[in-house]
Amino acid sequence: MKRTLAFGGIVATAGLLAAGLAAPAQAAGDVASKPLAATGIQAHNIAAFWFAERAANLIQATPYSVETQVAAKHVSGGGPSADSKPGVVPAIGDEKKAASKSKNVNLPKTMGKVFFIGADNKPHWCTATSVQAQYRNLVATAGHCVYDTASNKATLDYWVFVPGYYQGKTPWGVYVGKQAFTHYDFDVYEDADRNYAFVTVYNGIKMPHAGFDGVRQLIKDRKWDELKSYAWFKEVDKATYLAYKAENALPAYEAGGKYYAWKFTDAGRLGDNVGGQGIAYNQKLGKNVFMFGYPSGSHPDGNYAYSGKTLKWSYGKTFAAQAPAVKGEELQGIKSSFTGEGSLGSAWLLNYKSAKRIGYLNGVTIGVADSDGNKRIDTSVSPYFDGETIGVYNAAKSLWSGSIA
């Protein structure tokens, strides 16, 4: 007999998940894909936006709060069900399993923030994580941290991932999103049961030591020799130069009948720098998971709980949940005090090995709730990762991105 808990528009079922069918559902028609930066020049200008004025846009970005707190009419029963056998994709560095134990909780290097421009034309961020992929170039987060559900535009603009971000610092570089993948039902219907996304990213690029404003002044003053001495520029053809000039985001200049554009420094592949979490799907509920994210903001009672500046963790046992207000009939939840702002996209890691800092991604936070009405957030919810999820992942996992430096 199942015990059902109703709270804040989410219905939780404290029963375990039964075994499923034979093979993961991976129909190609179920996957939606959109470009974020189709060319190197587009990617350069996106990076320039975040690097400008000594990373002012990164520093001033605020947590994304679209559809964060779940509140809806109570609905009884239901919850997720497996659509095939349980399965896992090992994390980077864990392809050959080895036992490891640790009493401390070491924070994963794979975690970071995704930055983008929201429907209000202001910079915002969510939480995200690097995951396993053939070319070590894949990021996982909540679907509405990639696809624009607020203005119904295809995707959010100027999308980048910054692992280990802290107050303008980009320790492993900035990774510009190339191609976004989600489930067709989220792309078209905003179905919360499919509110997840996988994004391929270009190789990282390093933050310039010198600000663009000073470089532009040198161009304005026509100090060509000084510009060349810094090795900030590379020679390009006229068409590339004109493309840079049209965007007006990166410095470019013409001198002596030759054309020059800004030269970024390659930071390497994402997975090589920070690793990548594995993926778990069709898992039984009732298992303990670690949740890692950058929660920010206040509880409903006004208590300021988290700053969003540093990575935090929470630990809990998964249970079945529903949130009909956001079309979520097959969700999973865990008990957590993470407030919603900033925690969207937080990684739920099953079998997390603290010594290695890796586990299996088994969910991403898409909303939070106050289950007992005391005006304190106490629950986070995620889509249940099933065969449909691994189908979207499989569509993204083997696509090459390359360097834009």
Secondary structure, 3 states (H helix, E strand, C coil): CCCEEEECCEEEECCCCCCCCCCCCCCHHHEEEEECCCCHHHHHHHHHHHHHHHHHHHHHCEECCCCCECCCCCCCCCCCCCCCCCEEECCCCCCCCCCCCCCCCCCCCCEEEEEEECCCCCEEEEEEEEECCCCCCEEEECHHHCECCCCCCCECEEEEEEECCECCECCCCEEEEEEEEEEHHHHHHCCHHHCCEEEEECCEECCCCCCHHHHHHHHHCCCHHHHHHCCCEEEECHHHHHHHHHHCCCCEEEECCEEEEECCCEEECHHHHHCCEEEEECCCCCCEEEEEECCEEECCCCCEEEECCCCEEEEEECEEEEEHHHCEEEEEEEECCCCCCCCCCCEEEEEEECCCCEEEEEEECCEEECCCCCCCCCEEEEECCCHHHHHHHHHHCCCCCCCCC
